[in-house]
Amino acid sequence: MKYYTFNPQFHAAVLARVKISTIRSHAKVKPGERFALRHWTGVPYRSKMDWLGSAVCTRVRPIRLESDWVLHIDLDGERLELEGLYRIAASEGFGSPMHMGRWFIDNHKIDEKPLLGVLTEWDPSTFIAGEAKL
């Protein structure tokens, strides 16, 4: 089964079905595909992985993030206004676009170079916590 791994700060939001999307450099899954949501039990790539759960992908869209003191997001080629920024921040498990922007600056340096990738979304009603028995 294809999977995405998540940092510890996102585990509770995934399990609570609050985080319902992920931004990555490329798509691993297609709409309609069930995939695993996993995490490292210790040091990444040097420890075992464990399950947060699984879900069904509903949509994959191109996304571009950059910051010049303010977070800018282009989704499907369209620049998001404030309402859209709040919607994406919430679906990514952040409290606000400011928190999301700070995280992406710290982890992906979007203040130096835009991040080009994909937004993979899933329906929270398809989320199954724990190891999926497929």
N, C-alpha and C positions, 0 to 999 in steps of 0.2 A: 504494500500500500504506500502511495506517495505521502509525504509528510512535510510539515513545517515545524521548526523548533521555535520556542518562545523564551525570552528572558524571564527570570523570576518575577520581575516587577509586573508582568502581564498575566501571570498564572491565575490570580484571583478574578481578574476581569474576564478571562476566557471561561473559567468555570462558572461564573455568574451570568454568562451569556451577554455581557456588556460589550466586550471586544468581539466584533463580528466581521473583522476584516484585517488584512495584513498587507503591508507595502513591502515589496521585494524587487530585486533587480530584474527578475524574469518570472514568468508563470510556470508553475510545476503542475497545476491541475487545470482542468477545463470545467465549464459549467455542467452540472449533472454528476460530476465525479465525487465520490466520498473520499476524504483524505484524513490523515491523522494529524492531530495537534499534539506535539510532544515537547519534552524538556529534558535537558541534561541533568543527571542526578548529582553531578560534581563539576569538575573542570570540563568545558566543552571539548569534544573530540578525544578526551582522555578518560571518559567515564561512560557509564551506561545511560541510555535514554529511557525515559518513562513516559507513560501516556497521560495527557490531560483529557483527551477524548478524541472524537472524530466528528466530522460534519460534512455536509454536501455543499460544494461550491455552487453559488448561484450566478456569479458574474465576475469577469476579469476585464479590467479597463486600464488603459495607459494613464500614467500619472507622472507629473513633474513637480518637484518641490524645490524651492529656493528661499533664501532669506536675505534681506538687506535691512535688518532690524525688525522687519515684519515678515511673517510667514506668507508665502505666495504658493498656491497650489493650482495647477492646471490639471483638470480631469477630463478625459476624452477631448483634449484640445481646447477646453473652455476654462478661462480663469474663474475660480470660485470667489464669490462675494462672502461677506462675513458669515451669513447664515450657513452657507455650504462648508466653510472652514470649521464652524462649530460642529456640524453634522459629522464630518470626517474625523475630527479630533475625538468625538464621543465614540464613534465606531472603532477607533484605534485604541481605545482604553485610556484616553487622556482627559483631564478635566477641562481643558481649554485649548484653543489654537496656540496660545503663548507657551503652554507646557509642551505641546507637541513640537512646536518649532524649536524650543530649547533642546529637547531630546534629540531631534534630527541634526541640529548644529553640533551637539556634543558627540554624537555617534556616527554621523555621516558627513559632517562639515559642509552642510548645504549653504553656509554663508560664503564658502569659497568656490563651490562648484555645484550646479543643480544636480539633484538626484533624479535620474530618469528610470522609471520602472513600471510596475503594474500594481494595481490595487485588486487583490483577490478578496471577494466577499463570500460569506456563507449565511445561510438562514439559521438563526438561533434555534428554531424549532426542530432542526435536523441534528442538533448537537447531542451526542451521547457521551456522557462523562465516563472516564475510565477506558480500559482497553476494549476496543470494538471487536466483537466476535462476528467476523464476516465469513 
